[in-house]
């Protein structure tokens, strides 16, 4: 059986609101609703866990309703802590993200270090899977940076932005529960059409 890691899709950006409280944009919600309605794998999920950040909780709730399960929010699955800099415009954010991945043992202007964020997300996923029935497909709903850090770990690869998702959200990768082997690269939620988990 498989586990999936999905990043929340597009969000409603509001510089006046703390980033963890941003919700899905209409486009992000539309993408989740389309997957919930049309993707066969959604209804095979037996468990859904998400970050406690609003955009991830909203994504998980839409998919959980279609799957007929109750989503679980896990604080430790949150995105890398970037509160030290507050809101950054897209160009500044991209430069900061480049530095975050390029120097994983250093803090970018007070951000959580990539090595620490990686240890946190790997620990959260492994804790969730400890005692989990490997015959039950599971979905983790989270964020781009920590999702990339998790994927790097599972692949035994160094932390690098080259492993980051394309297109700004709403992408997933799959890994096998039995041995944690990553089975596909980041794939848009609309394009992943596996019929059996």
Beta strands, then each sheet from edge to edge (+ up, - down):
strand 1: 2-7
strand 2: 47-51
strand 3: 72-74
strand 4: 138-142
strand 5: 171-176
strand 6: 187-188
sheet 1: 3+ 2+ 4+ 1+ 5- 6+
end
